[in-house]
């Protein structure tokens, strides 16, 4: 997957979790949670969807690496390079 | 190799929500339900061509779509159900009636504030401060039991107002007698006064069918008429269940939604069952009328919470029922509901499980008759003769509740002592539902979701 593919994957997952999510003014370097008003339960769903869709096991200590859209891309790029 | 990754005991609202959550993320759960219908306490039955709901008066925790952090909307996101497509009807207006005075409230907190300002002028500023305090309180943090009454006494300094606020909160969710835990109070206060009552459009049957279809869509399995005899275990782990038919089913984890006493009985969990058996049970009478003619001062009410004594006696009555306080609900009186068919009135009173249990069949039927008349007389004092000449009438007693819902001793709100962590002595056996500490329909479902999130998905 390219970096753009990963970005769209994350946005697609968030759309799936919250059909009211608005991405128009999303800042890639700011926390997703604050901008999209997600709570910890929603956040767990991002992790769960990644596991379901790509068999990725993300340990709890790595969750902070999924804080912003850009950090998600950085963290997932090596893991999804063959996906 | 176990047959299932997860077996869920009980197809009530917490079990269905847990099942949807687990199935959504590929756990392939199996729900085993003792009856032929889902819903547990919130189910339905048919009599003389009428669909009658068993538990639902109103749902609490109303929130319009868009309020992302509201429990209702959070629940819908967790279950991947569309909140926008879920049509809701808010309450019109409810009332707490005591001999001394009455208080009206709706889903707009301003009405309750105005009422308190008029009837308890000295307490209105204190009440507003209390609202802020409850709103900021985290009821899900683990902390020792604290008295809601002591809290209210110190904040409001008005025993009558305290009783009047507690009546709806207690009768819709308190498993303890006379007092309640501050955390449970905060949950109920928000659910009822800050968020409010509503009904989904249609009946509980529609909601259950929606949940069941969604569960199956994610690959979940359910078996009806499959009562569980035993939870099988070996050392620190459970291995699965044995059904009453003798069939054994093995699972990597088991989630029980049948309450603490029921789970203990099936598993041999050594605990003092009496401590976890609630004493608050109820008798409920459903009356169908050709039309509802309420006296003008009560017309358009959704729910009436009444008390005919000086103080509120929220405890198990010494007689079969206590008709001196209770709830009168008009399930048709919600905004925007279509009225076709007969009008319904539901009257709920506290009941003494032991007295109903001890009665033989003839005595049981006599009690039902006598108590129905007592409840009717109490209602007449408030509503006049509006409930005469019913088309149909039927009552549930604590025994009906116990038989159909696995609520030990007919205690609809379960154990007075909750296990918030959902953990049991076995590493892979968990509990969810009423005895985990969330309340109401939204609460029960959030309980199922939370336990699956915490213990099975992470």
HADDOCK unambig.tbl for C-alpha pairs under 7 A between the chains (distance, minus, plus):
assign (segid A and resid 17 and name CA) (segid B and resid 77 and name CA) 6.12 0.50 0.50
assign (segid A and resid 17 and name CA) (segid B and resid 80 and name CA) 6.69 0.50 0.50
assign (segid A and resid 18 and name CA) (segid B and resid 77 and name CA) 6.17 0.50 0.50
assign (segid A and resid 48 and name CA) (segid B and resid 25 and name CA) 6.73 0.50 0.50
assign (segid A and resid 52 and name CA) (segid B and resid 25 and name CA) 6.25 0.50 0.50
